[in-house]
């Protein structure tokens, strides 16, 4: 299996989830969530389910989720949250509590989804290209992408349909840097709390992901996409294919 096939397998993976409205007798909702997706992608679907039983006076942008009393962020891949917090049987649906909190800042759900993806993509571009000047990341996200391209890509990200076109979209953004300097943007989340956002320069194509991560952290074990990380995978594979939908490579450190 090559790295692009591996990426497709990763993007196809989903997690079973059970959602219950806190302090309510409304039947729970069961759904499958892609590990790569943000919880934000499912707000409308979940809201509509509970609203169909009893009209909710609360708004979509007041939705929040608890897992074992932990308030979950909505703008990072859901699979990362699973790797951070879940320790139960893999085959039992993850139970989330739906609560309504103070209204969040966003007004339009589609705009918020697009804004969160673009915000993270810009940070990932800065990580890849910051040695080439401030303008390059913005150019890659704007000059090469028409509004219709962006809308089509967002639709494909939400559905994971027509993946070949989606790969082309990312290839346009993450073109090889002209200087030859290869920088991998990563986010490491710690089970004890907190996270690290950084870049790793890949000066040697033979560098493994284990060697690359040890330039930032000594010791500890890493989880990638629900499994203990194979530290012998070439780091270049993560740069070329194994990034998330927002351009970062995510790891959990135990």
trRosetta pair geometry for C-beta under 8 A, 3 or more apart (Angstrom, degrees):
i j d omega theta_ij theta_ji phi_ij phi_ji
1 5 4.6 -126 -163 93 85 127
1 6 5.5 109 138 -62 115 82
1 9 7.5 1 -170 -16 146 139
2 5 5.2 94 55 13 68 103
2 6 7.0 -123 106 -7 35 92
3 6 5.2 -51 -147 36 36 118
3 7 6.3 43 152 -24 66 99
3 237 4.3 -160 -106 -150 137 97
3 240 5.9 72 104 87 152 113
3 241 3.9 144 138 41 107 147
3 242 6.3 -89 -167 -42 104 94
4 7 5.5 -46 -149 31 35 114
4 8 6.6 37 150 -20 63 101
4 167 7.0 35 -147 -127 113 146
4 241 5.3 -125 -80 -125 52 140
5 8 5.6 -51 -151 33 35 112
5 9 6.6 38 149 -20 65 101
6 9 5.7 -52 -153 34 34 112
6 10 6.5 35 149 -20 65 104
6 237 7.6 18 59 176 146 124
6 241 6.8 95 66 120 98 133
6 242 6.6 -24 107 -89 117 101
7 10 5.5 -54 -151 35 34 113
7 11 6.2 28 154 -16 68 107
7 167 8.0 109 101 -102 141 108
7 241 4.4 -121 -44 167 133 100
7 242 5.8 -139 -86 -92 91 51
8 11 5.7 -55 -144 40 32 108
8 12 6.3 33 154 -23 64 108
8 163 6.0 90 -119 148 101 161
9 12 5.7 -59 -149 34 30 112
9 13 7.0 43 152 -40 62 97
10 13 6.0 -44 -159 6 34 116
10 35 7.3 -91 178 73 71 127
10 36 7.0 92 137 -59 87 115
10 225 5.4 -73 -131 -126 107 149
10 242 7.1 96 -5 -141 162 77
11 34 7.2 4 -176 -168 55 126
11 36 5.4 -11 -125 -13 64 153
11 160 5.7 168 154 -135 107 126
11 163 6.9 137 94 -123 149 130
11 245 7.7 103 -118 -64 105 98
12 34 7.9 -98 -168 -129 14 102
12 160 7.1 159 -94 157 53 149
13 34 7.0 104 83 -153 52 65
13 35 4.8 -2 97 5 103 125
13 36 7.8 108 59 -19 85 88
13 79 7.1 59 100 -93 118 138
13 225 7.1 108 42 -172 159 105
13 226 7.4 -137 161 5 154 142
14 32 4.2 41 153 169 137 106
14 33 6.1 153 -159 74 85 29
14 34 5.2 -52 -98 -90 81 46
14 35 6.7 -148 -103 -22 27 74
15 32 7.0 152 68 -157 32 64
15 33 5.4 -28 59 64 87 86
15 34 8.0 99 12 -157 78 5
15 35 6.0 94 -23 -76 106 78
15 78 6.7 -144 36 124 131 117
15 79 6.8 162 -29 -95 130 72
15 82 5.7 -143 -111 -79 163 153
15 94 6.3 14 152 2 117 125
16 30 7.2 -11 -169 -168 90 95
16 32 6.0 -34 -94 -101 54 73
16 91 8.0 31 32 -167 139 39
16 92 7.9 -144 85 133 123 22
16 93 4.1 -93 129 -103 102 82
16 94 6.9 145 92 10 61 74
17 30 7.2 158 85 -153 52 50
17 31 5.6 -21 64 68 99 74
17 32 7.2 149 16 -107 86 22
17 33 5.2 29 -9 -3 136 115
17 93 5.7 145 -119 -171 8 99
17 94 5.0 -29 -112 63 70 93
17 95 8.0 154 -164 -86 60 21
17 96 6.1 4 -172 0 107 116
18 28 5.3 23 -177 154 93 140
18 29 7.4 155 -157 80 48 46
18 30 5.5 -19 -102 -99 70 75
18 93 4.2 96 -23 118 97 133
18 94 6.9 -177 26 82 73 40
18 95 4.9 -21 72 -105 107 67
18 96 7.0 168 84 24 51 69
19 28 6.0 161 77 -167 44 86
19 29 4.5 -14 58 60 103 97
19 30 7.8 -173 18 -76 74 28
19 31 7.1 1 -2 19 114 105
19 46 5.7 -55 119 -136 169 118
19 49 7.8 105 80 72 125 147
19 65 7.6 -70 -127 -120 103 114
19 96 5.0 -20 -107 71 72 101
19 97 7.9 146 -156 -105 61 11
19 98 5.4 52 179 -38 103 112
20 24 7.4 179 170 61 78 96
20 28 4.5 -45 -83 -102 77 104
20 95 6.9 3 3 -168 110 94
20 96 7.4 170 26 86 66 51
20 97 5.9 -31 72 -113 88 59
20 98 6.7 -163 90 16 34 88
21 24 3.9 -7 97 40 108 143
21 26 5.3 29 31 52 130 119
21 28 8.0 -168 2 -105 67 60
21 50 5.2 107 -60 -124 136 140
21 97 7.9 81 -152 -166 13 62
21 98 4.8 -41 -102 69 56 112
22 66 7.5 53 -68 26 129 126
22 97 4.9 58 -70 179 98 107
22 98 6.3 -147 -10 77 80 51
22 99 4.7 11 11 -87 139 83
24 50 7.5 39 128 -149 165 119
24 54 7.8 -153 -155 43 122 140
26 50 5.5 85 127 -136 161 82
26 53 4.5 137 -134 88 110 154
26 54 6.1 -118 -79 13 122 111
27 53 7.0 171 27 -84 81 152
29 46 6.1 176 71 -129 159 73
29 49 4.4 55 -89 138 136 165
29 50 7.3 -87 -31 -50 125 82
30 93 6.5 -78 -134 -116 96 164
31 42 6.8 151 109 -150 154 136
31 45 6.9 99 -106 128 160 134
31 46 7.6 -105 5 -79 149 86
33 37 6.0 -124 -178 64 83 122
33 39 7.5 -4 -151 -103 147 60
33 42 6.2 -60 -107 -44 107 149
33 78 5.1 -54 137 103 128 168
34 37 4.1 91 67 -9 98 108
34 78 7.2 116 88 41 50 122
34 79 7.9 -55 142 -38 53 105
34 160 6.5 147 -99 -29 156 140
35 77 6.3 35 150 168 63 112
35 78 6.0 -131 -144 76 35 85
35 79 2.8 43 -168 -62 96 125
35 82 7.0 -74 -125 23 93 136
35 225 6.7 87 136 -143 154 77
35 226 7.1 -82 -121 -34 151 116
36 77 5.3 -53 -147 -133 33 118
36 78 7.8 3 55 33 14 83
36 79 6.6 3 -55 1 37 122
36 160 7.8 109 59 -80 131 125
36 244 5.9 172 -142 -153 89 83
36 245 5.1 101 166 -20 113 112
37 41 4.6 -70 -176 26 118 149
37 42 7.3 87 134 -31 135 99
37 77 6.9 96 56 -139 21 68
37 78 5.7 2 78 2 71 115
37 158 7.6 74 -120 -131 116 49
37 245 7.6 28 -89 14 42 151
38 41 5.5 124 66 -16 72 92
38 74 5.8 72 168 163 106 63
38 75 5.6 2 -138 -122 139 29
38 76 6.7 112 -112 50 91 16
38 77 6.7 -79 -76 -94 58 33
38 78 6.7 147 -135 -41 19 84
38 113 7.4 179 59 -131 128 80
38 116 6.5 6 -35 116 174 145
38 117 8.0 -134 -8 -68 133 82
39 42 6.1 -70 -169 39 50 103
39 43 7.4 76 139 -56 73 81
39 65 6.1 -122 -164 13 153 141
39 72 6.3 100 -31 119 158 122
39 73 7.9 157 24 110 124 42
39 74 4.5 -97 68 -131 105 76
39 78 5.8 118 -58 -88 72 104
39 81 7.8 17 -43 3 114 158
40 43 5.8 -20 -159 -22 44 115
40 74 4.4 98 -55 160 88 111
40 75 6.4 36 -23 -81 133 60
40 109 7.6 174 176 -162 90 86
40 112 6.4 -129 -169 119 135 110
40 113 5.6 174 126 -95 119 79
40 116 6.4 106 37 27 166 160
41 113 6.3 87 -90 -122 64 125
41 158 5.8 175 -144 -131 117 86
42 45 5.1 -60 -163 47 68 115
42 46 5.5 63 140 -22 90 107
43 46 6.1 -66 -147 41 26 105
43 47 5.9 24 160 -19 66 112
43 60 5.2 93 150 -171 118 103
43 63 5.3 163 -139 55 102 153
43 74 7.7 29 -60 -152 115 141
43 109 6.0 -152 76 -135 128 128
44 47 5.8 -56 -142 39 27 111
44 48 6.1 28 159 -21 64 109
44 60 6.4 -1 -88 -127 60 142
44 109 5.8 125 -55 132 106 171
45 48 6.0 -56 -148 34 25 111
45 49 6.8 30 153 -25 60 103
46 49 5.8 -49 -154 26 34 114
46 50 6.9 15 158 -4 65 104
46 63 7.0 113 89 -148 123 149
46 98 6.5 -177 162 -100 127 141
47 50 6.5 -69 -155 43 30 98
47 51 5.8 27 155 -19 69 118
47 56 6.8 -110 -163 42 83 151
47 60 5.0 -55 -63 -102 164 86
47 63 6.4 -98 -72 -67 103 137
48 51 5.6 -59 -137 43 29 113
48 52 6.2 38 160 -33 64 103
49 52 6.1 -57 -159 21 25 112
49 53 7.6 11 151 -8 58 102
50 53 6.1 -56 -159 35 41 106
50 54 7.1 -38 167 51 71 80
50 56 6.0 53 111 -53 103 127
50 98 7.0 -145 -41 95 154 157
51 54 7.4 -97 -143 77 28 42
51 55 5.8 31 -162 -126 78 44
51 56 4.7 -80 -94 6 83 100
56 100 7.7 168 -174 -70 119 143
58 62 4.7 -111 -177 73 105 138
58 63 7.7 124 132 -65 123 64
58 100 3.9 -79 -134 -133 161 151
59 62 5.0 98 60 -2 74 104
59 103 6.3 29 55 -115 126 104
60 63 5.9 -28 -170 -11 47 116
60 109 5.8 -41 124 -70 147 121
61 103 5.7 50 106 -161 98 79
61 104 4.5 -120 174 52 92 94
61 105 7.7 -118 179 57 132 25
61 106 5.2 -158 -121 75 131 78
61 107 6.8 -59 -27 -99 160 25
61 109 7.4 -150 -64 -78 89 78
61 112 7.6 154 -105 -42 109 159
62 100 4.5 32 130 -161 115 87
62 101 5.9 -172 -173 58 76 48
62 102 7.0 -139 -131 118 91 12
62 103 5.1 -50 -79 -95 91 58
62 104 6.9 -174 -86 -3 35 80
63 98 6.6 -38 -151 -158 92 96
63 99 8.0 125 -158 75 46 43
63 100 6.6 -38 -92 -103 41 65
64 71 6.1 -17 172 -150 124 99
64 72 7.6 156 -178 51 75 71
64 74 7.9 -112 -121 -45 60 116
64 98 7.7 137 76 -157 43 50
64 99 5.2 -31 71 71 92 90
64 100 7.3 141 21 -114 85 17
64 101 4.7 24 -2 0 135 119
65 71 7.5 127 80 -153 47 52
65 72 4.7 -26 83 42 100 117
65 74 7.7 115 18 -80 106 92
65 96 4.7 -16 -165 -176 116 122
65 97 6.7 139 -160 70 59 50
65 98 6.1 -30 -101 -98 73 53
65 99 7.4 157 -98 22 23 80
66 69 6.0 1 -175 -109 119 20
66 70 6.5 138 -159 62 67 38
66 71 5.9 -37 -98 -90 73 52
66 72 7.1 178 -104 -6 19 89
66 96 6.8 142 67 -165 45 66
66 97 4.1 -18 59 59 102 108
66 99 6.1 45 -14 -6 109 121
67 70 5.2 -30 68 59 75 96
67 72 5.7 57 2 -52 105 119
67 81 7.2 124 17 162 153 114
67 85 5.5 98 109 122 130 153
67 86 7.7 -60 170 -68 139 80
67 94 6.9 -17 -127 174 125 108
67 95 7.5 135 -130 85 77 57
67 96 5.6 -44 -78 -107 85 73
67 97 7.5 179 -74 17 35 81
68 85 6.5 -178 38 177 122 118
70 85 5.9 -144 53 -117 154 143
72 81 5.5 43 -144 -143 116 146
72 96 7.4 -50 7 -133 144 116
73 76 5.6 48 95 14 120 102
73 81 7.6 -164 50 -84 76 119
74 116 7.9 -82 111 -115 86 164
75 116 4.5 -132 -133 -154 107 130
75 119 7.9 -12 -175 68 135 128
75 120 7.3 175 163 -46 100 123
76 80 5.5 -63 139 60 111 140
76 81 7.1 131 89 -46 102 93
76 187 7.8 -120 -136 109 125 156
76 250 7.3 124 -177 -109 107 145
77 80 4.7 97 75 -4 89 103
77 81 7.7 -159 104 -4 54 82
77 244 5.3 -116 -45 -146 137 139
77 245 7.3 132 -86 26 107 96
77 246 7.7 -146 -46 11 93 110
77 250 6.1 -149 36 10 125 161
78 81 5.5 -52 -160 33 45 113
78 82 6.6 49 145 -22 71 100
79 82 5.3 -48 -150 32 39 116
79 83 6.4 37 153 -17 68 103
79 225 6.3 2 153 -130 145 55
79 226 6.4 -78 -168 -45 108 96
79 250 7.9 133 86 84 97 139
80 83 5.7 -55 -150 38 33 110
80 84 6.3 35 151 -23 65 108
80 189 6.2 100 178 15 113 147
80 250 4.8 -68 -90 156 126 147
80 252 6.7 159 -155 -57 73 104
81 84 5.6 -55 -146 35 32 114
81 85 6.1 -15 171 15 67 113
82 85 7.0 -84 -138 51 19 80
82 86 4.9 -20 -165 12 65 129
82 94 6.5 -102 -112 -73 97 154
82 226 6.8 -10 104 -93 122 93
83 86 7.4 -26 -69 40 14 92
83 223 4.7 179 -167 115 126 137
83 225 7.9 -78 -62 -92 139 3
83 226 6.0 -129 -81 -86 102 46
83 252 4.4 -165 129 -10 118 150
84 189 5.6 -49 -91 124 120 133
84 191 6.3 177 -154 -105 64 66
84 252 5.6 -155 -78 -120 65 131
86 94 5.9 -71 -95 -107 134 114
88 92 5.7 -62 130 60 121 126
89 92 4.4 77 76 -2 103 108
101 104 7.9 62 83 -49 101 83
106 109 7.2 98 131 -93 127 38
106 111 6.8 -179 -160 86 108 97
106 112 3.7 30 -152 -82 160 127
106 115 7.6 -172 -108 45 122 139
107 111 7.4 8 67 55 74 135
108 111 3.9 64 84 13 110 115
108 112 6.6 173 87 -16 56 84
109 112 5.7 -57 -148 35 31 111
109 113 6.5 33 155 -20 66 102
110 113 5.8 -50 -148 33 32 112
110 114 6.5 28 155 -13 64 107
111 114 5.9 -59 -149 41 31 109
111 115 5.9 30 155 -21 67 111
112 115 5.6 -54 -140 39 30 112
112 116 6.2 30 161 -20 65 106
113 116 6.2 -58 -149 35 25 107
113 117 6.5 20 157 -14 62 109
113 154 7.0 110 116 -163 111 116
113 158 7.3 28 168 -82 149 116
114 117 6.0 -61 -150 39 29 108
114 118 6.1 21 158 -13 67 112
114 150 7.5 67 -148 158 119 110
114 154 5.6 -26 -97 -110 92 145
115 118 5.9 -60 -142 43 28 106
115 119 6.0 34 157 -27 65 107
116 119 5.6 -49 -142 31 29 114
116 120 6.6 21 160 -10 62 106
116 246 8.0 -64 138 -102 76 132
117 120 6.2 -63 -153 41 28 103
117 121 6.1 28 152 -20 66 111
117 154 7.1 167 48 -112 157 90
117 157 6.8 74 -122 129 155 168
117 245 6.8 -54 -133 131 108 101
117 246 5.8 -140 -145 -100 60 90
118 121 5.4 -54 -139 39 33 114
118 122 6.2 39 158 -24 66 102
118 141 6.7 112 -149 -173 93 137
119 122 6.0 -54 -154 30 26 111
119 123 6.9 22 150 -14 61 104
120 123 5.6 -53 -151 36 37 110
120 124 6.3 38 151 -19 68 104
120 246 3.4 -6 111 -177 132 131
120 247 6.5 169 133 38 86 98
120 248 6.6 -80 177 -10 108 113
121 124 5.5 -54 -148 37 34 112
121 125 6.3 37 152 -21 66 104
121 141 6.2 129 120 -105 120 128
121 173 6.7 -54 -173 -171 120 153
121 246 5.6 -119 -59 -161 65 63
121 247 5.0 112 -124 -10 59 131
122 125 5.6 -52 -148 35 32 113
122 126 6.5 38 151 -22 64 101
122 137 5.9 100 -154 147 63 123
122 138 7.2 27 -132 -85 105 66
122 141 6.2 -47 -86 -24 79 164
123 126 5.5 -48 -150 32 35 114
123 127 6.6 38 149 -20 62 103
123 185 7.2 147 128 -168 77 151
123 197 7.5 -31 162 -178 131 143
123 247 7.7 162 75 78 69 125
123 248 7.6 -4 96 -61 105 113
124 127 5.5 -53 -155 34 35 116
124 128 6.5 29 150 -15 67 106
124 185 4.6 -172 -139 67 65 154
124 243 7.3 99 -157 -171 144 140
124 246 6.3 158 -26 139 135 70
124 247 2.8 150 101 112 169 126
124 248 5.2 -130 -92 -56 112 67
125 128 5.7 -57 -146 39 35 107
125 129 5.7 -19 172 23 72 114
125 136 7.4 -159 166 111 107 80
125 137 3.1 129 127 -140 119 105
125 138 7.8 155 109 -42 147 36
125 140 5.8 -175 -135 60 136 131
125 141 6.4 -107 -34 -37 161 112
125 173 6.9 -95 -85 174 114 99
125 174 7.8 -134 -99 -90 78 70
125 247 6.8 -39 -41 -179 64 166
126 129 6.9 -80 -127 57 19 77
126 130 5.0 42 178 -68 66 104
126 137 5.1 -42 -63 -40 55 165
126 185 7.8 86 72 -91 66 139
127 130 6.7 -3 -101 -14 14 111
127 183 6.0 -152 154 127 69 113
127 184 7.6 -25 144 127 118 21
127 185 2.9 90 99 -84 158 113
127 199 4.4 174 -162 -83 94 114
127 247 8.0 154 46 135 119 114
127 248 7.9 76 28 -100 157 80
128 137 7.4 129 58 -94 93 101
128 174 6.6 -129 -124 -134 174 85
128 177 6.8 -170 156 -54 89 116
128 183 5.4 169 -131 74 36 94
128 184 7.8 30 -96 -98 77 22
128 185 6.1 -71 -45 -21 74 108
128 199 7.8 -174 -67 -128 34 128
128 247 7.8 -91 -24 178 125 121
129 132 4.7 -53 -175 37 85 114
129 133 7.7 -40 149 52 96 54
129 136 4.4 -121 154 100 141 130
129 137 5.2 173 59 -59 125 83
129 140 7.5 152 -12 -11 159 138
129 177 5.9 174 -106 -101 80 113
129 183 7.7 -160 -43 48 27 122
130 134 7.7 20 -138 -91 68 49
130 137 7.6 -1 -72 -31 62 125
130 183 7.5 -64 30 77 88 164
130 199 7.8 -152 23 -22 122 162
131 177 7.7 49 66 -168 104 153
131 179 6.5 -95 109 51 116 159
131 181 5.5 -23 69 79 152 153
131 183 7.0 140 -2 -25 116 141
132 136 4.7 26 98 -16 116 157
132 177 6.0 -157 -43 -151 138 110
132 178 7.0 102 -121 41 137 93
132 179 6.1 -158 -84 -11 100 122
133 136 5.6 106 71 -15 83 101
134 137 7.6 -64 -179 29 41 98
134 138 7.6 17 145 1 70 115
135 138 5.8 -72 -159 47 48 107
135 139 5.6 50 150 -30 82 110
136 139 5.5 -56 -144 34 31 115
136 140 6.4 31 160 -21 66 103
137 140 5.8 -54 -151 32 32 110
137 141 6.6 16 157 -7 65 110
138 141 6.0 -66 -149 44 33 103
138 142 5.8 -4 165 8 71 120
139 142 6.4 -77 -132 52 22 88
139 143 4.6 -10 -165 10 70 127
139 144 7.3 68 148 -13 68 93
140 143 7.3 -17 -66 44 15 93
140 144 5.9 -15 -152 21 43 126
140 172 7.3 159 -168 136 83 69
140 173 5.0 97 153 -149 111 55
140 174 7.6 87 177 -61 146 31
140 175 6.9 -152 -122 17 119 99
141 144 7.8 21 -35 46 5 91
141 145 6.3 -37 179 20 38 133
141 173 6.2 41 -84 -127 65 105
142 145 6.3 -77 -126 49 14 94
144 172 5.0 -173 142 168 135 113
144 173 7.3 -173 76 -80 132 51
145 149 4.8 -136 -158 87 73 128
145 150 5.2 82 158 -60 119 91
145 153 7.7 -46 -145 0 124 143
145 169 7.8 59 -110 -152 113 87
145 172 6.9 132 -68 115 87 136
145 173 7.6 13 -49 -75 126 91
146 149 4.5 103 51 2 76 102
146 150 7.0 -140 94 -5 42 86
147 150 5.7 -55 -150 36 33 112
147 151 6.4 31 153 -18 66 105
148 151 5.7 -52 -145 37 33 110
148 152 6.2 32 156 -18 65 107
149 152 5.9 -60 -148 39 28 109
149 153 6.2 28 155 -19 65 108
149 169 7.0 162 173 -118 99 101
150 153 5.8 -54 -146 36 29 111
150 154 6.4 31 154 -21 64 104
151 154 5.7 -52 -148 33 31 112
151 155 6.5 33 152 -19 63 104
152 155 5.7 -53 -152 34 33 114
152 156 6.4 29 152 -16 66 107
152 165 7.5 -68 142 144 118 134
153 156 5.6 -58 -149 40 34 109
153 157 6.2 37 152 -23 68 104
153 166 6.6 120 -140 -122 76 71
153 169 4.4 135 -109 -144 123 160
154 157 5.6 -50 -145 33 32 113
154 158 6.4 28 156 -17 63 107
155 158 6.0 -60 -151 37 28 109
155 159 6.3 -3 161 7 65 114
156 159 6.2 -71 -137 53 29 92
156 160 7.0 71 170 -102 63 17
156 161 5.9 -113 -131 65 71 66
156 162 5.4 -82 -119 69 119 98
156 163 7.4 156 179 -91 115 39
156 165 6.3 -139 -98 87 162 106
156 166 4.6 -160 134 -76 135 108
156 169 7.5 156 63 -1 140 149
157 160 7.3 19 -159 -68 23 58
157 166 6.8 140 -69 -133 63 125
157 245 5.5 110 -148 -161 112 133
160 163 6.4 9 -177 -78 70 99
160 166 7.6 -43 -136 -22 49 166
162 165 4.5 -2 149 26 109 117
162 166 6.5 127 105 -22 73 91
163 166 5.0 -55 -148 38 43 117
163 167 6.3 50 153 -25 72 96
164 167 5.8 -46 -152 28 33 112
164 168 6.9 34 149 -18 61 102
165 168 5.6 -52 -155 33 37 114
165 169 6.7 45 146 -25 65 100
166 169 5.4 -46 -154 27 37 117
166 170 6.8 30 152 -12 66 102
167 170 5.9 -58 -153 39 35 106
167 171 6.2 37 150 -24 68 107
168 171 5.5 -52 -144 35 33 115
168 172 6.6 39 154 -24 63 100
169 172 6.0 -55 -160 27 29 111
169 173 7.0 19 148 -11 62 105
170 173 5.6 -57 -151 39 40 108
170 174 5.7 -3 164 16 77 112
170 243 7.9 175 -168 70 139 118
170 247 7.8 177 -143 -89 104 80
171 174 6.4 -69 -126 60 26 82
171 175 7.0 65 164 -81 60 62
172 175 6.8 -11 -164 -49 26 98
173 247 7.4 -96 122 -91 134 123
174 243 7.7 154 -79 32 165 153
174 247 6.9 169 -71 -128 121 102
177 180 6.7 -109 92 -9 92 13
177 181 5.8 -47 93 59 146 69
177 182 7.1 -174 29 -85 116 48
177 183 7.8 44 -19 16 151 89
181 201 6.6 -42 -174 -143 95 109
182 201 6.8 118 80 -162 59 59
182 202 4.2 -45 98 58 116 102
182 203 7.8 -173 50 -70 93 29
182 236 7.3 -8 164 -112 159 82
182 239 5.9 14 -178 -149 114 165
183 199 4.6 10 177 177 107 128
183 200 7.1 156 -157 74 60 36
183 201 5.2 -31 -99 -96 77 66
183 202 7.3 -172 -88 9 24 78
184 199 6.3 148 71 -161 44 69
184 200 4.7 -18 57 58 103 90
184 201 7.8 -178 15 -84 76 17
184 202 5.9 67 -21 -32 110 111
184 212 6.9 18 48 178 145 146
184 235 6.4 -108 -32 170 160 105
184 238 6.0 52 -146 101 136 111
184 239 4.9 -97 -93 -82 99 94
184 249 6.5 -10 173 14 106 132
185 197 7.6 2 -173 -172 90 87
185 198 7.9 -179 -146 100 55 31
185 199 5.3 -36 -93 -99 57 84
185 247 6.5 27 66 134 132 94
185 248 5.4 -82 116 -111 101 71
185 249 7.1 146 90 17 56 79
186 197 7.5 -179 93 -145 49 48
186 198 6.2 -15 62 66 88 71
186 199 7.1 140 16 -109 77 32
186 200 6.3 21 1 -5 125 106
186 213 7.8 -134 152 -102 172 84
186 216 7.9 -155 71 9 134 166
186 248 6.4 116 -130 -169 24 86
186 249 4.8 -36 -109 69 81 94
186 250 7.5 161 -162 -85 69 25
186 251 6.6 2 -174 7 115 107
187 195 5.9 15 -179 169 93 125
187 196 7.1 165 -154 83 49 50
187 197 5.0 -14 -104 -99 82 77
187 248 4.9 23 -3 171 106 142
187 249 7.4 172 26 81 66 46
187 250 5.3 -17 69 -109 97 71
187 251 7.5 172 89 29 50 66
188 195 6.2 169 87 -160 48 74
188 196 4.6 -3 55 54 100 99
188 198 7.8 -13 7 24 104 102
188 213 7.8 116 -85 -144 135 106
188 216 7.4 167 -9 115 148 138
188 217 6.9 -163 159 -23 173 145
188 222 7.8 -71 -132 -121 106 110
188 250 7.9 156 -89 -160 32 49
188 251 4.9 -19 -111 72 76 98
188 252 7.5 143 -163 -107 63 17
188 253 5.3 32 179 -21 110 117
189 194 7.8 173 -149 101 57 38
189 195 4.4 -29 -101 -102 64 108
189 250 7.1 8 -2 -168 107 95
189 251 7.3 180 26 91 68 47
189 252 5.2 -31 72 -108 92 69
189 253 7.1 176 82 19 38 77
190 193 6.1 -22 88 60 101 28
190 194 5.3 3 41 69 118 79
190 195 6.5 -170 5 -88 78 48
190 196 7.7 64 -31 -9 104 93
190 252 7.7 144 -99 -162 19 63
190 253 5.1 -29 -104 67 69 101
191 252 6.6 67 -55 176 85 104
191 253 7.1 -131 -4 89 81 52
191 254 5.4 23 0 -118 136 56
196 216 7.1 155 131 164 146 128
196 217 7.7 159 43 -58 161 119
197 248 7.8 -60 -132 -128 96 137
198 216 5.8 153 80 -124 153 140
200 212 4.7 82 160 -179 153 104
200 213 7.4 -64 -79 -78 155 40
200 215 6.2 121 -134 64 105 126
200 216 6.6 -89 -84 -33 105 120
200 235 7.1 -95 109 -167 133 141
202 205 7.3 68 152 -92 109 41
202 207 5.6 -155 -147 52 84 138
202 212 6.7 -22 -95 -106 85 128
202 235 5.2 -170 -110 106 122 124
202 236 6.2 142 170 -78 156 71
202 239 6.3 -92 1 -40 152 147
203 207 7.3 87 53 -37 60 140
204 207 4.5 114 76 -39 92 96
205 234 7.4 3 169 -163 64 125
205 236 5.6 18 -150 -52 72 144
206 234 7.4 -85 -148 -123 28 101
207 211 5.2 -126 -162 83 80 125
207 212 5.5 89 150 -60 119 94
207 234 7.3 91 79 -156 52 68
207 235 4.8 -25 105 20 97 127
207 236 7.5 115 59 -31 84 84
208 211 4.8 96 55 8 80 100
208 212 6.9 -142 96 -6 42 88
208 231 6.1 67 140 150 126 66
208 232 5.2 -57 -140 -140 141 35
208 233 6.6 112 -159 65 84 36
208 234 6.2 -80 -111 -104 53 35
208 235 6.2 113 159 -31 15 85
209 212 5.4 -53 -145 38 36 116
209 213 6.2 35 157 -19 68 105
209 229 6.8 -110 108 171 130 123
209 230 7.8 77 50 91 124 63
209 231 6.2 -135 78 -150 83 46
209 232 7.9 -3 35 56 84 8
209 233 5.0 6 3 73 121 89
209 234 7.2 73 -31 119 81 15
209 235 4.7 143 -81 -89 57 71
209 237 7.8 -65 -49 53 114 98
209 238 5.9 95 -99 -22 119 134
210 213 6.1 -55 -145 36 27 106
210 214 6.4 25 156 -19 62 109
210 229 7.5 157 -78 121 82 114
210 231 2.7 52 -68 -176 128 104
210 232 6.6 -5 1 -58 125 40
211 214 5.8 -58 -148 35 30 112
211 215 7.3 40 152 -30 60 94
211 231 7.9 112 -20 170 57 98
211 235 7.3 -94 64 -37 88 125
212 215 6.1 -49 -168 15 36 112
212 216 8.0 11 146 1 60 102
212 235 4.2 98 -31 -99 146 144
213 216 6.0 -68 -167 43 46 102
213 217 6.1 -32 161 46 84 96
213 222 6.4 -52 -175 -47 170 154
213 231 7.7 -99 34 -132 124 94
213 251 7.1 -26 -114 47 135 176
214 217 6.7 -83 -119 74 36 54
214 218 6.1 60 -155 -99 81 56
217 220 5.8 -33 146 39 124 134
217 253 6.6 -60 146 -120 169 152
220 253 4.8 12 166 -170 139 105
220 254 6.3 160 -164 65 82 55
221 228 6.5 -34 171 -141 118 101
221 229 7.6 174 176 32 70 94
221 253 7.4 146 76 -152 38 58
221 254 5.0 -12 64 46 90 110
222 228 7.4 105 81 -161 53 58
222 229 4.1 -10 94 11 102 136
222 231 7.6 113 42 -83 116 90
222 251 4.8 -21 -162 -174 115 122
222 252 6.8 139 -159 73 59 48
222 253 5.7 -28 -99 -96 72 65
222 254 7.6 -160 -81 8 23 81
223 226 7.0 4 176 -125 108 5
223 227 6.8 159 -153 79 75 23
223 228 6.2 -55 -102 -98 65 38
223 229 6.4 -162 -115 -31 11 87
223 251 6.8 143 67 -166 50 66
223 252 4.1 -14 54 60 106 105
223 253 7.9 -153 17 -66 77 22
223 254 6.9 77 -22 -33 103 102
224 227 6.6 -31 68 65 65 74
224 229 4.3 76 -1 -94 110 94
224 249 7.9 -14 -132 178 117 95
224 250 7.6 144 -131 91 72 62
224 251 5.6 -35 -82 -110 85 79
224 252 7.8 -173 -68 23 40 75
227 230 8.0 5 118 -26 117 83
229 233 7.7 -99 179 18 84 119
229 251 6.7 -1 -63 -133 144 112
230 233 5.0 89 93 -30 101 100
233 237 5.7 -85 166 50 101 138
233 238 7.4 95 120 -41 118 95
233 242 8.0 29 149 -12 143 167
234 237 4.8 106 74 -13 88 98
235 238 5.7 -48 -166 29 50 112
235 239 6.8 49 141 -17 72 103
236 239 5.4 -54 -152 37 42 114
236 240 6.0 31 155 -15 73 110
237 240 5.9 -60 -140 43 29 104
237 241 6.0 -42 -177 43 66 102
237 242 5.6 43 133 -8 83 121
238 241 7.6 -87 -122 60 15 60
238 242 4.4 -63 -115 65 53 112
238 243 6.7 94 175 -61 67 69
238 249 4.8 22 -178 -96 118 152
239 243 7.6 31 -137 -45 20 110
242 249 6.4 47 109 -113 88 110
243 247 5.5 -5 160 -157 139 29
243 248 6.4 145 -160 76 97 15
243 249 5.3 -83 -110 -64 67 74
244 247 6.9 -37 68 31 73 21
244 248 5.5 -10 36 67 113 69
244 249 6.9 161 -11 -99 86 30
244 250 5.7 37 -39 -7 135 108
